[in-house]
Amino acid sequence: MPISLSGRPAEVQPLCDRATRFMEEHLYASEKTLEAGGNEAEATMQRLQSITKAEGLWAPHLPEEVGGSGAGFLPYAYLNEIIGRSLYAPRAFGSQAPDAGNAEILWQFGTPEQKEQYLKPLVSGEIRSAVAMTEPEVSGADPTNLQTTAMEDGDEWVVNGHKWFTTGASAASFFIVMCKTDPDLARHQRFSQIIVPADTPGFRINRQVTVMGDTSGDHCDIQFEDCRVPRANLLGERSEGFLVAQRRLGPGRIHHCMRWLGQMQRAFELMCRYALEREVSGEPLAQKQTVQNWIADSAAQIQASRLLTLQAAEKIDAGEDARVEVSLIKFVGAQALHDVIDRAIQTHGARGVSGDTPLESMYREARGARILDGPDEVHRQVVARRILRSYRENAPWSFV
């Protein structure tokens, strides 16, 4: 499918139209209920999920043979621009993190037995999952320093380690754990991914960690102490833990950035409408030059982020190396997300920091974007190093 920089490809527009109708008719009206939590929120979410399943919008990132709707990589990227407009939409579409990424790598690397035991119930929504990677003792900016180990003992792996910010741990039925299995190999070949069921003896949740933008506490500090799992729980090949991780992170950042675009666009719309409605000193806010500058700067950042993201998606879809482009969109998109929402809040004044609009929750969620999936500073370093290397090798990086 060719990328459309001016809009959406004709073949994906009907899918996006169905998603837009669902958001407008069902999702936005349910946000306050979902935000309140509790039994009513869960019942509402299940009702929303039944609608997306009936509409053929469920789990669009996965093929139909495992229970998804099989949108494909690029259609799903465009769809995320709509899903991203609400913080609650990903779960309604069955594409919430970390389950979506776990399902993708189970589909790509899982054995038939792993797909039957873990992938199918995960896609159907019967169970939840988590990915255990970040550790409190080492910097997340350099995952080659991770300390969790998995040692062979007969027909089993024995997993020991300490992880945190493990999103969804309290509800997870299983964990995909990054473990050091081959300490004597090169740095990026020391690690493997291993599936650890939550009921494995030796696994425990030490505490729940609240984070900015999400007060659920479901980003847990967890421990693996002599957790024994079958050797068959190895996901992918041994010593290819980073390869498995990158297969989810590259495309995953495309989807993150498209969702951020949805957030930016919704905040932008709220800002423009309020600027036209609200009067200060006898004239609409829209007449104030500062507000006009905010609108112009926001429009530029949104469009620049969108074009960068689509260019990166095009390279990934073509099977090309897109590491520079993916890192570019990560730090450019994260900053734009913060800036646009911040301007929208400022335009709304006190109303912007209240719960009367979605802006205050969007703002708290947006701050983490500059840290999650790698700090922006690391992505800047990746971009600079790879570009400079291309010049040293007399094959300069191209802007096209």
N, C-alpha and C positions, 0 to 999 in steps of 0.2 A: 504494500500500500504506500503510495507517495505521500510525503509530508505536505500539509497545507499550512503555509505560514500566514495566510490572510484569514483563515477561518478553520473549518473542519472538512476533511474529505467527504464527498457526497455519500460514500458507502457507510460511513460511521455516524452520519447525522441522525438517522432514525433511532439508533441506539441511544444517542445522547438526548434526543427529544423525549424518549420514554423515561430516561433517568430524571430529566428536568421536571416532567410532569409528576413523577413520584415525589420528588423533593417539595414541589409547590403544593401538592394536594395532601401529602401525608407527613413528611418529615419535619418541615419547619414548624407546623402546628403542634408537634409533639415534643419540641425541644425542652420546654419548661418542665414537662413531666419527666423526661429522661434525666434532666439535670438534678431533679429532686431525689432520684434514686429510690430504692425500696421495691416492694412487690409490684406496685402499679407501673413503675418504670420498666421492670423486667417483662411484665405482661405486654406493655406497649411495644417494647423492642421485638418480642416474639411476633406480635401482629404485623409490625413493619417488615420483618423478615419473611413472613408468609406472603406478603404482597410482592416483594422483589422476586421471590421464587416463582410465583405465578406469572410474573411479567417477564420472566427469562432474563433477569438482571443479577441473579445470585452467583457469587463467586466467579466474576467475569475473567479473573486471571487464570482460571484452570479449565481444562478441556471437559467436555460433556461426559466423557467416559468415566470420570471420577467424581461427577456430581456438580461441576461448574457449568457456566453458560458459554464458555469457550470464545470469549470476545477476541482474543489474540493480543499480542503485545502493544501495537500502536493504538488499536481501538480502546484498549484498557487505559492507555496513557491519556487519551482525550477524555474518556469517561471520568477519570480521576479529577479532572478540572471541575466537574460538576459535584462529584462525591465530596470533594474537599471543602465545599462551601459550609458544611456543618461538621462539627467535631463528632457528632453521633452517627453520621451517615456510613462510615466504613463498616461498622458492625451490622448495620441494617442491610448492607449489600454483601455481607459475608466476606469482607476483604480487610478486616481489621488486623493491625499489627499486634503481636508477632505471628499470629496464626497464618496470615496470608503468605509471609515469607517462608515459614516452616513448611507449609503445604507445597510451595513451589519447589523447594529443594528435596522434599520427599518424593515429589513427582519426577524430578530430574535424576535423582541419585538413589532413591530407595529401591530395595529389593521387592519382589512381588509380595513377600510375606510382610514386609514393613508397610507397604501400601495398603494391604488388607487390614492390618492391625491398627495402624495409626492414621494414614491419610484419609481413608474413606469416612470414618467417624468424625474426623476433624473438619472435612469439607462440608459434611451434612449439618454440622453445628451441634452434634451430640456431645463432643468434648472440646476442651480448650487446650492450649499448649503454651510453652515458653521456650525462649532461647537463653542459655546461660553462657555468657561470654565475659562481661566486664567483671573485674576483681578489685576489691578495695585496696589491696596491697601494692598494686602496680598501676601505672598510668594507662588509661584506656586509649591514649593517643598512639601508643606503640604496643599493639596486641602480641607481638612476638615475645614479650616478657611475661605472658600469662603463666601462672604457676600450677594450675590444676592439672593433675596427672591421671592417666589411665594406664595401669600396668596389667600385662597378661598373666593369668594364673589358670592354667589348663584351658578349659573351654569358656573362660569368663574374662571380662575386664573388671578390674577393681579401681573404682574412681574415688579420688580424694581431692578436695579443694574447697575454696571459699569464693562465692560469687555474690555480686549485688547488682542493684538496679535491674533485677530479673523481672521484667514486666509480665504481669498475669500469673505469677508463680502460685498464688493462693488458690487459683481455680484450675491450674494446669493438671492434666492427666499424665503428661510426659514432658520431658525437657530434652532439647537438643543442646549438648554440652560440648564446648570447645575444650579439648584436653591435650596435654602434652603426652604423646605416645612414643616418640623417638627423639630423646634429648640430644643424641650424638649427631643428628643430621643437621643440614643447613637450617638457618633460623625459620624460614617459611615452610620447611618440610618436617618440622618437629611435631606438628599438631594434627589431630584427627577430630572428627565430629562423631559423637556417640549418643545414642538415645537412651535416656534414663527414665523409666516410669516413676511417677510421683510416689507410688507405694513401695518403692525399693527400700529395704531396711538400710538405715544409715543416712537417709536423706531427711533434712529438716529445714524448716523456715526459722531463722534466728529472730527476725523482726521485719515489720513492714515499714517501708520508707516512703514518706510523703514527699512529693516533688512539686515544684512550681507549675501550676496549670492543671494538676491532678491531685486532689486531696484524698483519693481512695486508699492510699497506702499500699496499692497493689504493685509496687516496684520493690521486690523483696530482697533482703539479705539472706542468702541460703547457704547451706553446708552439705557437702558430700563426704561422708566418713566411711570408708571401706564399703562403698556401694558396689555390689556385685551384679553385673548384668551379662547376658550371653554375648559371646563374640559376634554373634549375628546382629547385634545392635549397632555395629559400626555403620555409619551412614556415609556412603561413598567409599572411596579407596583409602586405605591407611596412608597417613602422611599428607593427605590432600585436604586437610581442614580449611586452609586458606582459600583453596580453589573453590570449595563448596561455599564458603562464606562470600566470596566475591561474586559468585553466580547469583546470589540474592541481593547483594548490596548495590551493584551497578544499576540493574533495572529498578531495584527498589528506590534508589535515589531519584530516578525519573518520576516514579509514581508519587514520591513525597513532594517533589517540586511542583508537579501538576496539582496536587491537593493544596499546596501553599498558594498556588495561583487562584484556586477557587476561593480560598480565604481572603486573599488580597482583593479580588474582584467584588466579593460581597461587602467588605469593609469600604471599598471605594464607592460602591453604589449608595451605601448608607451615608457616607460623607457628602456626596453630591446632593442627594435628596434633602438632607438636613440643612445644608448650606443654602438651598433655595427656599426652604420653609422658614427658617429661623431668622427673625429680625433683631438687629442690634443698632441702637441709635438711629432708628427710623429707616433702616434699609436692610435687605437680606445679607446674611453672611457672605453669600456668593459675590457680593460687590466689593468685598474687602480684598485688597491685593495679596495679603499674606495667605488667605484661604485659596485664592486663585493659584498662587504659587504651589501650595500643597497639592492641589488637584492636578496641576500640570506635572509636577515632579512624580507624583504617584502613578499617573498614566504612563510616563516614560519608563519608570522602574518595572511596572507590571508587564508592559510590552517587551521590554528588553529581556526580562526573565523568561517570558513565554517563548520568545524566539530562540534563546540559548537552550532552553529545555528541549524544544522540538528538534533542534539541530543535534543535540546529544542523542535523543531517541532515534533519530534517523541513522546515525552511525552505528548504534547498538543493533538496530534492526537489520542493517546491512552486514553485520558480522565484523565491523571494523573496531580497532582499538579506540575507545572513547574515554580513556581515563582522564585526560586533560579536560574534556568537555564535561564529564560528570562532576569532577571537582569544581570546575567553574560554576556550574549551576547550583552546586550545594552552597557555596558561600555567598554568591550573588543573590540567590533566591532567599536564603535565610535572612539576609540584611534587608532585602526589599520587603519581606513579610513583616518584619518588625516595624519598618519605617511607615508603611502604608497604614497599618493598624494604629500606630501611634498618632499619625496625623488625623485619622478619623476620630479617635478619642478626643483629641484636642479640639477639633471642630465641634464636637458635641458638648464640650465643656463638662460640667458636673454630671450631666446625663451619661456621658461616655464612660465614666468609671462606676456607674450604677449597674444593677442587674436588669435595667429596662431595655438594654440592647445586648446583643451577643458580643460586643466589642471587648468588654473587660475580660471575659473568659478566653476570647481569642488572643488577647495580648499576653496573658499569662502562659498560654500554651506556646505562643510564638517564641518566647525567650529561649526555650530549650532547643529550638531548631539550630541555633548557632553552636550547639555542643553535641547534640545527638548525631549518630552516624559519622562521628569524627569531628573534632573542633574545626571551626573555620580556618584557624591559623595553619592547621596541618594540611588542609586542602589547598590553601594558598601556596604552601611550600611544595606540594606535589606538582602544582601547575608550573611554578617557576623552575623547579629542577628538571622536569621533563622537557620543557621548552628549551632551556639552556643546553640540555644534553643533545637535543636535535640539532642545535647549531654547532656543537662541538663535533658532531658526526657528519657535518656538511649535508644534512637533510632537514632544513629548517621547517619547523611546524607551520602548517598552513591555516589561514583563517577561513578557508572554504573547503 
